[in-house]
């Protein structure tokens, strides 16, 4: 018999059908990344107070003294989801003499770099702060003295400062009942505090690179 001329080709797929394999290939990695951030935050591996800008700033002081000190490694989250490893230092109450904070930022329209500087505590009254939290990747001083220090303590068991986050279980931490640092130099990503009192406060914005140190 002669062929009828018809073919056995499959009918076209209905419009609007989702290609589930391709959809899953795109969705699953995103869900895994989101879940990882949520888990790390819950475990204390990511600081959850606020999203950082990702730009570093410099801090210097003649003297920092504090009661209650603890420190551990953690991760900050910058805008766009970028993760930034930092050393988080937490101080229950702190006094800071001759504080200087500076950040250099480029301005648009061809204006070039400008330095924003904040100064305080240069007179007889020091800067004071409580529940002070500093996320930094550089910290130095001419002399640092720690009182009743534990080095290598599990970061999840730190208790020298109350009401602040602690690190993830099984990770390195250290704490002391008191801390004193002279000639403080610090490069940080963020600072927060319950209260931050700045006697003799001054702010300046000037062209060029004019950091605190």
Residue, then its C-alpha position, 0 to 999 in steps of 0.5 A: x500500500x502507498x504511504x499516506x504521507x503522514x509522519x510520526x513526529x511528536x506534537x509540539x510542547x504546550x506553550x508555557x511549560x516550565x523546563x523543570x530540570x533547567x529551573x532546578x539547575x538555576x534555583x538549587x545553587x541559589x538556595x544552597x548559598x542562601x541556606x549557607x548564609x542563614x546557617x552561618x549567621x545562626x551559628x555566629x559565623x556571620x555578624x548579623x547586626x548590619x550590612x557593611x559597605x566593604x570600605x575600610x577606615x582607620x582608627x588611632x588613639x593614644x590609649x584605650x582601656x576597657x573592662x571585659x574583652x573578647x575576640x573571635x573570627x567571624x564574617x561580615x556581609x557586605x552589600x551584594x552578598x560579599x563575605x568579608x572575614x574579620x576579627x571581631x573585638x568586643x569590649x564591655x566598657x571602654x575609655x579612649x583618649x585622643x581618638x581619630x577616625x578617617x576614611x578616604x573616598x573618591x568623589x565624582x565629577x573629577x573632584x578626586x579623593x577626599x578624607x573624612x576625619x572624626x576626632x574626639x577625646x583630645x582634652x581631659x575627658x576621654x571618649x566612652x563607649x559600652x558594648x563596643x564591637x569592632x570588626x577589623x583585619x588589622x590591630x596594633x599598639x605600642x603596648x597591649x596588656x590583658x588581665x586574666x586572659x584565656x587564649x584558645x577558648x571555644x568562641x561559643x563560650x565567651x562570656x566576658x561581655x554580656x549582651x553581644x554575639x559570640x563566635x561559632x562552636x569549636x572555633x578559636x576565641x580569647x577573652x580577658x577581664x580587662x584590656x589596655x592598649x597604648x598607641x592604638x592603630x586599627x584598620x576596620x570595616x565596622x564599629x558599633x556600640x550601645x552608647x558612644x560619647x564623643x567629648x570635643x567632637x570634630x568632623x572635617x572633610x578635606x581634599x586629598x589623602x589625610x588619614x589618621x596614621 
